[in-house]
């Protein structure tokens, strides 16, 4: 593991990487990326589209909006929490059989950790509590915490998650006030950049394996610093070589398809 200071888009960024962060072969999409915006007719047969999920939309909301517009079979390759924005890869028609290949690709996120408090959901779906001082924290301490959370680690998912416990969704049990203990799971944090420190906010970039919970990463980050932390903001920027910059919101996709869909129903 090594520490390298670098420039990233004009911002000083401290990057902690493993010598072999993530198998580099996984950076290449298993299937062909979307080069041009596919038509509705093409997608009914089978295709791949990139959706930029809006804030406070569930992943189901975003996918269902496309499904209604296309009237085609569709599925996505990885859920985003409602308060997160960014990239969803969606497969339609015959390409839904290929979803598992996209699900295994590494994911890049950018966001903000808020230090000095925790929340039951590890994000702002619930109210901050357990306030603790954070003013004493140094840049060195924050960088060291990021370094300790880089590489192959064991991570406990949030109890407010869709993981099943005794056949039931963990979040249902948590909402019912049940005591829940979830098992730690192995995940890989290939890269962990601290982009900016503006206490109580810490801006970051993470490249991680599938199955990683950034909410849990925020919680563990706060635990290491001794002041607590929760996820204030999150955007998924990449999945493999697919980039959120190339994605469209559900409304933008609907506007793109409007003329051919209208003709198809005449």
C-alpha positions in Angstrom: 0.0 0.0 0.0 1.4 3.4 -0.8 0.5 7.1 -0.4 0.8 9.4 -3.4 -0.1 13.1 -3.5 -1.4 14.1 -6.9 -3.3 16.8 -8.8 -6.8 15.8 -9.8 -8.7 18.3 -11.8 -6.9 21.2 -10.3 -7.5 20.0 -6.7 -4.9 18.6 -4.4 -5.9 15.0 -3.8 -4.3 12.4 -1.5 -4.7 8.9 -3.0 -4.4 5.7 -1.1 -4.1 2.7 -3.3 -3.3 -1.0 -2.9 -0.5 -2.3 -5.1 -3.2 -4.2 -6.9 -6.4 -2.2 -6.1 -8.8 -4.0 -8.3 -8.2 -6.6 -11.0 -7.5 -4.3 -14.0 -9.3 -6.6 -16.3 -12.5 -5.6 -14.6 -12.1 -2.0 -15.7 -13.1 -3.0 -19.2 -16.8 -3.4 -19.8 -17.8 -7.0 -20.4 -20.1 -5.8 -23.2 -20.1 -3.0 -25.7 -20.8 0.4 -24.3 -23.5 2.7 -25.7 -21.9 4.7 -28.5 -24.9 6.5 -29.7 -28.3 7.1 -28.1 -30.3 4.0 -29.1 -33.9 4.4 -30.5 -36.9 3.0 -28.7 -37.2 0.3 -31.4 -33.6 -0.8 -30.9 -34.0 -1.0 -27.1 -37.1 -3.1 -27.3 -34.9 -5.7 -29.1 -32.1 -5.3 -26.6 -29.6 -2.6 -25.6 -27.8 -0.8 -22.9 -28.5 2.8 -21.7 -26.9 4.9 -19.0 -29.3 6.7 -16.6 -28.3 9.7 -14.4 -30.5 9.0 -11.4 -32.0 12.2 -9.9 -31.8 13.0 -6.2 -34.5 11.4 -4.0 -35.6 9.1 -6.8 -35.4 5.4 -6.0 -33.6 3.2 -8.5 -37.0 1.6 -9.2 -38.5 5.0 -9.9 -35.8 5.7 -12.5 -36.0 2.3 -14.2 -39.8 2.3 -14.1 -40.0 5.7 -15.8 -37.9 4.2 -18.7 -40.0 1.0 -18.7 -43.2 3.0 -19.1 -41.8 5.1 -21.9 -40.4 2.1 -23.8 -42.9 -0.5 -22.9 -40.0 -2.9 -22.9 -38.4 -5.4 -20.6 -35.7 -3.6 -18.5 -33.4 -4.1 -15.5 -30.5 -2.3 -13.8 -27.1 -3.4 -12.8 -26.8 -2.0 -9.3 -29.0 0.0 -6.9 -28.4 3.5 -5.7 -29.9 4.8 -2.5 -32.6 7.5 -2.9 -30.4 10.3 -1.6 -27.6 9.4 -4.0 -27.4 10.5 -7.6 -25.5 9.3 -10.6 -25.0 6.4 -12.9 -27.3 3.4 -13.4 -26.6 1.0 -16.1 -29.8 -0.4 -17.6 -30.2 -3.4 -19.9 -33.3 -3.9 -22.1 -34.8 -6.7 -24.1 -32.4 -9.6 -24.7 -29.6 -7.7 -23.0 -31.2 -8.2 -19.6 -29.6 -11.6 -19.7 -26.2 -9.9 -19.5 -26.9 -7.8 -16.4 -24.7 -9.9 -14.1 -21.6 -9.0 -16.2 -22.2 -5.3 -15.6 -22.9 -5.8 -11.9 -19.4 -7.1 -11.3 -17.6 -4.0 -12.6 -15.9 -1.7 -10.1 -17.6 1.5 -9.2 -16.4 5.0 -8.6 -18.1 7.4 -6.2 -17.6 11.0 -5.1 -19.2 12.5 -2.1 -19.0 14.2 1.3 -18.6 12.7 4.8 -19.9 14.8 7.6 -17.9 14.4 10.8 -19.0 14.9 14.4 -22.2 13.0 14.4 -23.8 9.7 13.4 -27.2 8.7 12.1 -29.1 5.4 12.4 -29.1 5.0 8.6 -25.5 6.3 8.2 -26.8 9.0 5.9 -29.4 11.8 6.0 -32.4 9.5 5.7 -32.5 9.8 9.5 -31.6 12.6 11.9 -28.0 13.3 13.1 -27.3 12.3 16.7 -24.4 11.5 19.1 -22.7 14.8 18.4 -19.0 14.9 19.2 -16.2 17.5 18.8 -14.2 17.4 15.6 -12.2 20.6 15.6 -9.1 18.9 17.0 -8.8 16.6 13.9 -5.7 17.2 11.8 -5.3 16.6 8.1 -2.8 13.9 8.9 -5.3 12.0 11.1 -7.9 12.2 8.3 -5.5 10.9 5.7 -4.4 8.1 8.0 -8.1 7.0 8.5 -8.5 6.9 4.7 -5.3 4.8 4.4 -6.6 2.3 6.9 -9.8 1.8 5.0 -8.0 1.1 1.7 -7.4 -2.3 0.2 -9.2 -5.6 1.1 -11.3 -4.9 4.2 -14.2 -6.5 6.1 -17.3 -4.3 6.1 -20.5 -4.5 8.0 -23.5 -3.4 5.9 -25.9 -0.8 7.4 -28.9 -2.5 9.1 -31.0 -0.1 7.1 -30.3 -2.0 3.9 -32.0 -4.6 1.6 -29.7 -7.4 2.8 -31.8 -10.3 4.1 -31.6 -11.5 7.7 -33.5 -14.7 8.6 -35.4 -14.4 5.3 -36.5 -10.8 5.9 -35.1 -7.5 4.6 -32.8 -5.9 7.2 -34.4 -2.5 6.8 -37.9 -3.9 7.6 -36.5 -5.5 10.8 -34.7 -2.2 11.7 -37.9 -0.2 11.2 -39.8 -2.6 13.4 -37.3 -2.0 16.2 -35.7 -5.4 16.1 -32.1 -5.9 17.2 -30.1 -6.9 14.1 -26.5 -8.1 13.8 -25.2 -8.4 10.2 -22.1 -10.3 9.3 -19.1 -8.4 8.0 -18.3 -9.1 4.3 -15.1 -8.7 2.3 -14.9 -5.7 0.0 -12.1 -4.0 -1.8 -11.5 -0.2 -1.6 -9.1 0.1 -4.6 -8.6 3.9 -4.3 -9.6 6.3 -1.6 -8.9 10.0 -2.4 -9.4 12.8 0.1 -10.2 15.7 -2.3 -10.9 18.5 0.2 -11.1 19.0 3.9 -13.5 21.7 5.1 -14.5 20.5 8.6 -16.9 19.1 9.4 -17.0 18.1 5.7 -14.5 15.7 4.1 -14.9 15.5 0.3 -13.7 12.1 -1.1 -13.5 9.9 -4.2 -13.6 6.1 -3.8 -13.1 3.3 -6.3 -14.5 0.1 -4.9 -15.7 -3.4 -5.7 -19.3 -4.4 -6.1 -21.1 -4.9 -2.8 -19.4 -2.0 -1.1 -21.6 0.3 1.0 -20.4 3.9 1.0 -22.7 4.6 4.0 -20.8 2.0 6.0 -17.5 3.5 4.8 -18.6 6.8 6.2 -19.5 5.2 9.5 -16.2 3.3 9.7 -14.3 6.5 8.8 -16.0 8.3 11.8 -15.3 5.4 14.1 -11.5 5.5 13.2 -11.5 9.3 13.9 -13.4 8.9 17.2 -15.9 11.5 16.4 -18.5 9.7 14.3 -19.5 10.5 10.7 -22.4 10.0 8.2 -22.7 10.2 4.5 -23.9 13.7 3.6 -23.8 13.5 -0.2 -23.0 10.8 -2.8 -22.8 10.5 -6.5 -21.8 7.4 -8.5 -19.6 8.7 -11.3 -18.4 5.5 -13.0 -19.1 1.9 -13.4 -16.1 0.2 -15.1 -15.5 2.4 -18.1 -19.0 3.8 -18.2 -19.2 7.4 -17.1 -22.0 9.4 -15.5 -21.0 12.3 -17.8 -22.4 10.2 -20.7 -25.7 9.4 -19.0 -29.1 11.1 -19.3 -31.8 11.6 -16.7 -35.0 9.7 -17.2 -36.8 12.8 -18.5 -34.0 13.4 -21.0 -34.3 9.9 -22.3 -38.1 10.3 -22.6 -37.6 13.5 -24.6 -35.1 11.7 -26.9 -37.6 8.9 -27.6 -40.8 10.9 -27.8 -41.0 11.2 -31.6 -40.4 7.5 -32.4 -42.7 6.3 -29.6 -45.4 8.6 -30.9 -45.1 7.1 -34.4 -45.0 3.6 -33.1 -48.4 4.0 -31.4 -50.2 5.7 -34.3 
